[in-house]
Amino acid sequence: MERLIGTLQRECLDYHYEPMNVGELREVVNSWLDKYHFYRPQEALNFLTPAEFSAILGFSIPKAGVS
């Protein structure tokens, strides 16, 4: 979890210098999370995306912002 939070901070939040309200921040973070889970292969997961790896285990990761 700490690694995910650190990566979110470095790759997403550190690049948004302008003030944002809660709704704007939610959109930025949700967009980043979708890219992280569905499009970005992870070396620790044998170069699968987290979504692909979780599907092998029999569960799915919901899209961010979708209830």
C-alpha positions as CSV (number, residue, x, y, z in Angstrom):
1,M,0.0,0.0,0.0
2,E,2.8,2.4,0.8
3,R,4.3,1.9,-2.6
4,L,1.0,2.6,-4.3
5,I,0.6,5.8,-2.3
6,G,4.1,6.9,-3.0
7,T,3.7,6.2,-6.7
8,L,0.4,8.1,-6.8
9,Q,2.1,11.1,-5.1
10,R,5.1,11.1,-7.4
11,E,3.4,10.3,-10.7
12,C,0.1,12.1,-10.3
13,L,-0.3,14.6,-7.4
14,D,3.1,16.2,-7.7
15,Y,2.3,17.3,-11.2
16,H,-0.9,19.2,-10.3
17,Y,0.2,22.5,-8.8
18,E,-3.0,24.4,-9.3
19,P,-5.6,24.4,-6.5
20,M,-8.3,21.8,-7.1
21,N,-11.6,21.3,-5.4
22,V,-12.6,17.8,-4.2
23,G,-14.4,16.9,-7.4
24,E,-11.5,17.8,-9.6
25,L,-9.0,16.0,-7.4
26,R,-11.3,12.9,-7.5
27,E,-11.3,13.0,-11.3
28,V,-7.5,13.3,-11.5
29,V,-6.9,10.4,-9.0
30,N,-9.6,8.2,-10.6
31,S,-8.0,8.7,-14.0
32,W,-4.6,7.8,-12.7
33,L,-5.9,4.7,-10.9
34,D,-7.6,3.4,-14.0
35,K,-4.3,3.8,-15.9
36,Y,-2.4,2.1,-13.1
37,H,-4.8,-0.9,-12.8
38,F,-5.8,-1.5,-16.4
39,Y,-3.0,-0.3,-18.7
40,R,0.3,-0.4,-16.8
41,P,2.1,-3.7,-16.6
42,Q,3.8,-4.4,-13.2
43,E,7.1,-6.2,-13.1
44,A,6.2,-7.8,-9.7
45,L,3.1,-9.3,-11.5
46,N,5.1,-10.9,-14.3
47,F,4.4,-7.9,-16.5
48,L,0.7,-8.2,-16.2
49,T,-1.5,-5.3,-15.3
50,P,-3.1,-5.5,-11.8
51,A,-6.5,-6.1,-13.6
52,E,-5.1,-9.0,-15.6
53,F,-3.5,-10.5,-12.6
54,S,-6.6,-10.3,-10.4
55,A,-8.6,-11.9,-13.2
56,I,-6.3,-14.9,-13.0
57,L,-7.1,-15.1,-9.3
58,G,-10.8,-15.0,-10.0
59,F,-11.8,-11.5,-9.1
60,S,-12.0,-8.1,-10.8
61,I,-10.9,-4.6,-10.0
62,P,-13.8,-2.1,-10.5
63,K,-13.1,1.0,-12.6
64,A,-12.5,4.0,-10.4
65,G,-15.5,6.3,-9.9
66,V,-17.9,3.5,-10.9
67,S,-20.3,2.4,-8.2
